């Protein structure tokens, strides 16, 4: 039972979120371009941003070959013989954690690896939007939006493979988000 005392599969110890809106100081009621065509062209613009950063999620490591299935064990964990952590400079999608830290647990032995001995990759994202509101008389408002998601085009990697004994053990073979996306929109509201 002591091997079950580990980070929960949904554990995310560090989360940072920041969002902000900055109305550009131009147009009616502002110091710059407050009248005429300049107010119409330069007024009503706002810059919006959302930045997120969070720790990686725990990774469950199991043994691909279950030597104890006959005894009713649904899965078998390997033995942990060293630290599974790698220095950040050594982590790559092909080799995200120290795969040599695990050894096969033989038949009649419950492996000593805990439930979630490895932590997956961190996540970070920056999205920016530039919006312009234009009043069309007293009855309507036209909004233009230019949005960029994943501004830095940083891939958000999926969890590494945790099946000890498989060819892909310790490697990351997918991403969880789309690459940089630019989106333009117009909205007319009354």
C-alpha positions as CSV (number, residue, x, y, z in Angstrom):
1,X,0.0,0.0,0.0
2,X,2.9,2.5,0.6
3,X,3.6,2.5,-3.1
4,X,0.1,4.0,-3.7
5,X,1.1,7.1,-1.6
6,X,2.2,9.3,-4.5
7,X,1.1,12.3,-6.5
8,X,-2.4,12.0,-7.8
9,X,-2.7,11.5,-11.5
10,X,-4.4,15.0,-11.8
11,X,-1.7,16.7,-9.6
12,X,-0.6,20.1,-11.0
13,X,1.4,21.8,-8.2
14,X,2.1,25.1,-10.1
15,X,-0.3,27.1,-12.2
16,X,0.3,30.7,-13.3
17,X,-2.3,32.5,-15.4
18,X,-2.2,36.2,-16.4
19,X,-4.6,38.1,-18.5
20,X,-4.8,41.8,-19.3
21,X,-6.6,44.3,-21.4
22,X,-5.0,47.6,-22.5
23,X,-7.2,50.2,-24.2
24,X,-4.9,52.2,-26.5
25,X,-5.0,55.9,-25.5
26,X,-6.4,57.3,-28.8
27,X,-9.8,58.4,-30.1
28,X,-12.6,60.4,-28.5
29,X,-12.1,61.2,-24.9
30,X,-8.3,60.5,-25.1
31,X,-5.2,62.7,-25.5
32,X,-4.2,61.4,-28.9
33,X,-6.3,61.6,-32.1
34,X,-9.4,62.7,-30.3
35,X,-11.2,64.3,-33.2
36,X,-12.0,63.8,-36.9
37,X,-10.8,61.0,-39.1
38,X,-7.9,60.3,-36.8
39,X,-10.3,59.5,-33.9
40,X,-12.3,57.1,-36.2
41,X,-9.2,55.3,-37.4
42,X,-7.1,55.2,-34.2
43,X,-9.8,55.1,-31.6
44,X,-11.4,52.1,-30.1
45,X,-8.4,49.8,-30.2
46,X,-7.6,47.4,-27.4
47,X,-4.8,44.8,-26.8
48,X,-5.8,41.7,-24.9
49,X,-3.5,39.0,-23.7
50,X,-3.7,35.7,-21.8
51,X,-0.5,33.9,-20.6
52,X,-0.6,30.5,-19.0
53,X,2.2,28.3,-17.5
54,X,1.8,25.1,-15.5
55,X,3.8,22.2,-14.2
56,X,3.7,18.8,-15.9
57,X,1.3,16.1,-14.9
58,X,2.4,12.8,-13.2
59,X,3.1,9.8,-15.5
60,X,2.1,6.3,-14.4
61,X,4.8,3.7,-15.3
62,X,3.7,0.1,-15.7
63,X,5.4,-3.0,-17.0
64,X,4.4,-4.0,-20.5
65,X,4.6,-7.7,-19.5
66,X,2.4,-8.5,-16.5
67,X,4.1,-11.5,-14.8
68,X,1.4,-11.5,-12.1
69,X,-1.8,-11.5,-14.1
70,X,-2.5,-15.1,-13.0
71,X,-2.8,-13.8,-9.4
72,X,-5.4,-11.2,-10.3
73,X,-3.1,-8.2,-10.7
74,X,-4.5,-6.0,-13.5
75,X,-1.0,-4.4,-14.0
76,X,2.5,-4.8,-12.8
77,X,4.9,-2.0,-12.0
78,X,8.6,-2.3,-12.7
79,X,11.4,-2.0,-10.1
80,X,12.8,1.5,-9.6
81,X,16.6,1.2,-9.4
82,X,17.7,4.9,-9.9
83,X,16.2,8.4,-10.2
84,X,13.9,8.6,-13.2
85,X,14.5,12.4,-13.5
86,X,16.7,13.9,-16.2
87,X,18.2,17.4,-16.1
88,X,16.1,19.7,-18.3
89,X,18.9,20.1,-20.8
90,X,18.9,16.3,-21.4
91,X,15.2,16.0,-22.0
92,X,14.0,15.5,-25.6
93,X,10.8,14.2,-27.0
94,X,12.6,11.0,-27.9
95,X,14.0,10.5,-24.4
96,X,12.0,12.5,-21.8
97,X,13.0,10.7,-18.6
98,X,15.7,8.3,-17.4
99,X,14.4,5.0,-18.8
100,X,17.5,3.2,-17.4
101,X,16.0,3.9,-13.9
102,X,13.6,1.0,-14.3
103,X,14.1,-2.8,-14.3
104,X,11.8,-5.7,-14.9
105,X,10.0,-7.0,-11.8
106,X,10.0,-10.8,-12.0
107,X,7.1,-13.2,-11.5
108,X,5.7,-13.3,-7.9
109,X,7.2,-9.8,-7.2
110,X,5.3,-6.6,-7.1
111,X,7.6,-3.9,-8.6
112,X,8.7,-1.2,-6.2
113,X,8.0,1.8,-8.5
114,X,5.4,4.1,-7.0
115,X,2.1,4.9,-8.8
116,X,3.4,8.0,-10.6
117,X,7.2,8.2,-10.4
118,X,7.7,10.6,-13.3
119,X,6.4,14.0,-14.2
120,X,5.5,14.9,-17.7
121,X,6.3,18.1,-19.7
122,X,5.3,21.6,-18.5
123,X,2.8,23.7,-20.5
124,X,3.0,27.3,-21.5
125,X,0.9,29.4,-23.8
126,X,0.6,33.0,-24.9
127,X,-2.4,34.3,-26.8
128,X,-2.9,37.9,-28.0
129,X,-5.8,39.7,-29.5
130,X,-6.1,43.2,-31.1
131,X,-9.7,44.5,-31.2
132,X,-11.3,47.6,-32.6
133,X,-14.8,48.8,-31.7
134,X,-16.4,51.2,-34.1
135,X,-19.8,52.8,-33.2
136,X,-22.1,53.0,-36.2
137,X,-24.4,55.8,-35.1
138,X,-26.6,55.2,-32.1
139,X,-27.8,51.8,-33.0
140,X,-24.9,49.5,-33.9
141,X,-21.3,48.6,-33.1
142,X,-18.8,46.9,-35.4
143,X,-16.1,44.9,-33.7
144,X,-12.9,43.7,-35.6
145,X,-10.7,41.1,-33.9
146,X,-7.3,39.8,-34.9
147,X,-6.3,36.9,-32.6
148,X,-3.1,34.9,-32.4
149,X,-3.1,31.7,-30.4
150,X,0.2,30.1,-29.3
151,X,2.1,33.3,-30.3
152,X,5.5,31.7,-29.6
153,X,4.6,28.5,-31.5
154,X,5.8,26.4,-28.6
155,X,4.6,22.8,-28.9
156,X,2.6,21.5,-25.9
157,X,3.9,17.9,-25.7
158,X,1.6,15.1,-24.5
159,X,2.6,12.7,-21.7
160,X,5.6,10.4,-22.4
161,X,5.0,6.7,-22.9
162,X,4.9,5.0,-19.5
163,X,4.8,1.4,-20.6
164,X,8.2,-0.1,-19.5
165,X,9.2,-2.7,-22.0
166,X,7.6,-1.1,-25.0
167,X,9.8,0.3,-27.8
168,X,8.4,3.9,-27.2
169,X,9.0,3.8,-23.4
170,X,10.0,7.3,-22.2
171,X,9.3,9.0,-25.5
172,X,6.7,11.6,-26.5
173,X,4.9,11.0,-29.7
174,X,2.2,13.6,-29.8
175,X,1.3,17.2,-28.9
176,X,-1.9,18.3,-27.1
177,X,-2.5,21.6,-28.9
178,X,-2.5,23.1,-32.4
179,X,0.5,25.1,-33.6
180,X,0.2,28.9,-33.9
181,X,-3.2,30.0,-35.3
182,X,-4.3,33.4,-36.6
183,X,-7.9,34.2,-36.6
184,X,-9.7,37.3,-38.0
185,X,-13.3,38.1,-37.2
186,X,-15.9,40.9,-37.7
187,X,-19.0,41.2,-35.5
188,X,-21.9,43.5,-36.0
189,X,-24.1,44.0,-32.9
190,X,-27.1,46.2,-32.3
